[in-house]
Amino acid sequence: MINFGIIGTNWITDSFIKSAHSTSKWQLTAVYSRTEEAAKSFASKYSSSITTYTSISSLCADTNISAIYIASPNSLHFSHAHTVLEAGKHVILEKPATSTSAELDTLHKLAKEKNVFLLEAYRHLHETNFKLLQRLLSASPSPSSEALPLVGTPLGASLTYSTYSSRYDAVLAGEVPNIFSLDFSGGSLVDIGVYPISFAIRLFGRPVKSSYTPYICPTGVDGGGMILLTFAARTTSSTSGKEQDYTFPVQINQSKCFKSSAPSEIYTANGTITLNATTDIDSVVFWDRRDKKSTELAGKKAEFNLAEEGEEFARILESADRGAAERLEEVSRAVLEVTEKLRKENGIVFGVEKEQR
């Protein structure tokens, strides 16, 4: 059992706790909030024996916990994670991990020095049906026991994650909610766009080109927009039998100020894979160009949508699996490099970046 504490008492924290508890590998034992009343109120939902703190340094000094889950406002991720890592505790850090690549590099360096793990919580990359996609898109046929079709090399993709945020109503009313604030490192790209971007990077590697056409909100952050990523791949020519390099596009429609019900699709040499979404995937349909038939391939999802993430993170911590952690670190770094580039190309500068100048 991994005893853990939390920083951040919002809905995603509740979701992580319930999902983590469902694995029987985690136990919430400490809660931090800025006020004692808020900390006790949140803790009371789980157990009367949970210790509450209004000081992060006191939370970090708690010898009964070995890991801390951080879901504070984006701009505070770096300072909070730095304090926790310095105390020699593992960090589960909600996405986006940090505001800048430099901050992320500093945290990973510190984690290695302290011999602890820093894991960014991209929950969808651990889902059963995302792992199915990874097997489908592998270069070689899947084991016969899985009865998976050979989909062939990727030719492109269209990914959607556009959902209307209730907090955008506040923006329209002239307010500046944290997630729509430059001072809190907000915006759709880093809150919503990172889901399909990390989805694509985990499947296809680092993009060789990227561009973004956003809608800029009255608060100065992006409310949504269209992203185009270009990936490089290699295939074997059906005529010459020789390997040849090629590129393919992935277009991403992401937003917090408009809603889209369009599915996500991956186009391959042998057909089309249609998904209900890029997160919480419960449908994976492959249309095969060879027999013109469609087949549902999805397996059953976990009851709690962060449970698979909780299982994997517990496994990494318990087995000290540096290899798995480094693969996730590579995804985190690649995603942040892309979003940082796309922001700067569109004049979206966070408050922490202005302070660092």
Helices and strands as residue ranges (DSSP letters): E 2-7, H 11-22, E 26-32, H 36-43, E 51-53, H 56-60, E 67-70, G 74-76, H 77-86, E 90-94, H 101-113, E 118-121, G 123-126, H 128-136, G 144-146, E 154-162, H 167-172, G 178-180, H 188-188, I 189-193, H 194-204, E 209-216, E 222-236, E 243-255, E 264-268, E 271-275, E 284-288, E 293-296, H 307-319, H 322-345, H 351-356
